[in-house]
Amino acid sequence: MGPLAAGTYTTQLFRPRITYQTPDGWANLEDLPGNFLLIPPGGSSEGVDAGTSDYIGIYTSISALAPKCETELSGTGRDPADIVEWLTAQSDLKVTDGGPTEVGGLTGQVVDLSLREGGGLTCEGQDFPIIPLFLGRAPSELEHAMIPGLTMRLYLLEFGDGTLAIEVDDVAGGTHLDEYSELVANLRFGD
C-alpha cells in the first residue's frame, strides 16, 4: 500500500488477515501470503535490508536457524516455547523473556533480543558478526539474524502447527520498542 495516513487497514494477501492501525507517516511495503512489513517514518525498505531501519515484520510461519550460517536447526520444535528455549540457550544472545503474551487473538511468548558485546560469528559475505535466528517456512520467505546495534522484540505466537512471528526491530538500542509495541497491541488476526 505504500505510505499510510493515520487510520485502520486490513491486509490483502497476508494470511491470516491482519487488521492494523497506524499513525500518520508509516508505510506498508510488503503484503504477501506469508510476509507483512510496516516501516515507521524515516525508515526505508533499503534500510530494512541493510539493518539500518526500524520496522515491524509479521511472518506466518518460522523455525529456528542453527548457530551456523545457512542450516535449519534440526530437531528443534517449531512451537513458541521451543524457539524461546533455543534462543535462551545461545550464549552470544542477550535474551529478556517477557513471558506469555496474547496478540490479536493468538497466544504465545515474547522476548527481547540483542547481541552480546563481542558475540556472534562472521558468515560469508558479512563484514560484522551475526547470530542466525530464524527462517521462514512456506508461505513465509525470510532468513533473519541478530546484528550489532539491533534490539528486537519478538512475539512468537501459536498458529496452525507452527509459530507466527511478529518481529519489532529497533536500530536505536531499543528506545522505540514500547512505542512500536503499541501498534502490535492493536493488531487483530482474522481468517
KEZA-418463 format. One line per 2 residues: number of its first residue (from 1); their letters; for each residue x, y, z of C-alpha. Coordinates in nm, 3 decimals, padded with zeros to 5 digits. Example, Ala and Ser with C-alpha at 12.3 -4.5 7.8 and 13.67 -1.06 7.14 Angstrom:
# KEZA-418463
1 = AS = 01.230,-00.450,00.780 | 01.367,-00.106,00.714
# end
This chain:
# KEZA-418463
1 = MG = 00.000,00.000,00.000 | 00.298,00.233,00.039
3 = PL = 00.275,00.542,00.265 | -00.023,00.541,00.500
5 = AA = -00.234,00.816,00.653 | -00.337,00.762,01.014
7 = GT = -00.611,00.501,01.012 | -00.718,00.137,01.019
9 = YT = -00.625,-00.103,00.739 | -00.660,-00.472,00.652
11 = TQ = -00.407,-00.685,00.467 | -00.499,-00.803,00.118
13 = LF = -00.277,-01.110,00.070 | -00.125,-01.197,00.410
15 = RP = -00.288,-01.494,00.583 | -00.426,-01.485,00.840
17 = RI = -00.569,-01.142,00.755 | -00.443,-00.862,00.978
19 = TY = -00.639,-00.552,01.072 | -00.394,-00.288,01.194
21 = QT = -00.385,00.078,01.293 | -00.104,00.321,01.218
23 = PD = -00.031,00.682,01.298 | 00.044,00.915,01.007
25 = GW = 00.372,00.860,00.825 | 00.405,00.482,00.847
27 = AN = 00.433,00.274,00.530 | 00.318,-00.075,00.434
29 = LE = 00.586,-00.204,00.197 | 00.504,-00.575,00.190
31 = DL = 00.176,-00.766,00.196 | 00.238,-01.121,00.071
33 = PG = 00.075,-01.451,00.178 | 00.347,-01.514,00.441
35 = NF = 00.523,-01.178,00.488 | 00.395,-00.838,00.603
37 = LL = 00.606,-00.524,00.663 | 00.538,-00.188,00.830
39 = IP = 00.804,00.084,00.837 | 00.791,00.391,01.066
41 = PG = 00.850,00.749,00.948 | 01.213,00.796,00.843
43 = GS = 01.263,00.428,00.764 | 01.304,00.262,00.425
45 = SE = 01.297,-00.082,00.264 | 01.665,-00.036,00.174
47 = GV = 01.734,00.030,00.543 | 01.543,-00.282,00.643
49 = DA = 01.765,-00.491,00.414 | 02.082,-00.317,00.537
51 = GT = 01.990,-00.338,00.906 | 01.972,00.043,00.941
53 = SD = 01.594,00.095,00.959 | 01.338,00.013,01.226
55 = YI = 01.039,-00.199,01.120 | 00.761,-00.434,01.222
57 = GI = 00.761,-00.760,01.024 | 00.498,-01.032,01.056
59 = YT = 00.561,-01.385,00.928 | 00.305,-01.667,00.909
61 = SI = 00.549,-01.947,00.987 | 00.908,-01.958,01.114
63 = SA = 01.155,-02.205,01.262 | 01.488,-02.157,01.439
65 = LA = 01.815,-02.145,01.247 | 02.125,-02.334,01.350
67 = PK = 02.409,-02.133,01.504 | 02.574,-02.181,01.164
69 = CE = 02.519,-01.956,00.867 | 02.263,-02.132,00.647
71 = TE = 02.136,-02.452,00.805 | 01.793,-02.500,00.957
73 = LS = 01.823,-02.626,01.312 | 01.731,-02.993,01.303
75 = GT = 01.543,-03.149,01.591 | 01.410,-02.817,01.724
77 = GR = 01.037,-02.785,01.757 | 00.855,-02.512,01.576
79 = DP = 00.630,-02.401,01.861 | 00.691,-02.075,02.052
81 = AD = 00.821,-02.241,02.372 | 01.080,-02.446,02.180
83 = IV = 01.203,-02.141,01.988 | 01.233,-01.935,02.310
85 = EW = 01.422,-02.222,02.475 | 01.662,-02.236,02.178
87 = LT = 01.714,-01.856,02.178 | 01.781,-01.854,02.553
89 = AQ = 02.047,-02.124,02.510 | 02.252,-01.908,02.269
91 = SD = 02.538,-01.765,02.477 | 02.603,-01.481,02.228
93 = LK = 02.245,-01.351,02.262 | 02.111,-01.134,02.542
95 = VT = 01.754,-01.260,02.589 | 01.497,-01.095,02.813
97 = DG = 01.193,-01.319,02.846 | 00.875,-01.112,02.860
99 = GP = 00.668,-01.421,02.934 | 00.329,-01.520,02.797
101 = TE = 00.154,-01.284,02.557 | -00.162,-01.251,02.351
103 = VG = -00.185,-01.053,02.029 | -00.499,-01.023,01.820
105 = GL = -00.646,-01.349,01.948 | -00.323,-01.556,01.920
107 = TG = -00.124,-01.665,02.227 | 00.245,-01.731,02.276
109 = QV = 00.557,-01.575,02.424 | 00.750,-01.251,02.381
111 = VD = 01.126,-01.194,02.418 | 01.364,-00.904,02.366
113 = LS = 01.691,-00.989,02.192 | 02.026,-00.821,02.135
115 = LR = 02.377,-00.937,02.052 | 02.614,-00.963,02.348
117 = EG = 02.926,-00.746,02.325 | 03.188,-00.939,02.127
119 = GG = 02.940,-01.214,02.039 | 02.839,-01.359,01.705
121 = LT = 03.000,-01.525,01.408 | 03.102,-01.392,01.071
123 = CE = 02.924,-01.561,00.781 | 03.036,-01.550,00.419
125 = GQ = 02.971,-01.207,00.271 | 02.929,-01.039,00.612
127 = DF = 03.160,-00.768,00.746 | 03.028,-00.790,01.103
129 = PI = 02.928,-01.065,01.346 | 02.573,-01.205,01.345
131 = IP = 02.368,-01.471,01.518 | 02.133,-01.655,01.279
133 = LF = 01.788,-01.658,01.441 | 01.510,-01.794,01.224
135 = LG = 01.391,-01.863,00.874 | 01.055,-01.863,00.706
137 = RA = 00.861,-02.177,00.634 | 00.616,-02.171,00.344
139 = PS = 00.442,-01.940,00.277 | 00.688,-01.711,00.462
141 = EL = 01.018,-01.632,00.292 | 01.294,-01.486,00.508
143 = EH = 01.619,-01.558,00.686 | 01.686,-01.324,00.980
145 = AM = 01.979,-01.275,01.215 | 02.078,-01.059,01.509
147 = IP = 02.335,-00.792,01.423 | 02.534,-00.543,01.634
149 = GL = 02.332,-00.239,01.743 | 01.992,-00.402,01.685
151 = TM = 01.736,-00.466,01.957 | 01.447,-00.694,01.861
153 = RL = 01.119,-00.763,02.035 | 01.000,-01.098,01.906
155 = YL = 00.643,-01.216,01.956 | 00.616,-01.592,01.894
157 = LE = 00.251,-01.692,01.859 | 00.086,-02.030,01.815
159 = FG = -00.067,-02.055,01.469 | -00.166,-02.376,01.293
161 = DG = 00.105,-02.636,01.354 | 00.380,-02.377,01.391
163 = TL = 00.474,-02.028,01.502 | 00.362,-01.694,01.363
165 = AI = 00.626,-01.429,01.441 | 00.595,-01.056,01.490
167 = EV = 00.943,-00.902,01.471 | 00.983,-00.547,01.603
169 = DD = 01.328,-00.415,01.510 | 01.480,-00.104,01.667
171 = VA = 01.824,00.009,01.547 | 01.839,00.277,01.820
173 = GG = 01.912,00.031,02.100 | 01.552,-00.038,02.191
175 = TH = 01.437,00.319,02.256 | 01.134,00.277,02.028
177 = LD = 01.024,-00.074,02.129 | 00.745,00.034,02.363
179 = EY = 00.606,00.281,02.105 | 00.609,00.018,01.829
181 = SE = 00.462,-00.242,02.064 | 00.153,-00.021,02.095
183 = LV = 00.090,-00.086,01.722 | 00.138,-00.459,01.784
185 = AN = -00.112,-00.448,02.072 | -00.379,-00.322,01.831
187 = LR = -00.332,-00.595,01.568 | -00.626,-00.824,01.502
189 = FG = -00.594,-01.154,01.318 | -00.884,-01.286,01.112
191 = D = -00.946,-01.572,00.867
# end
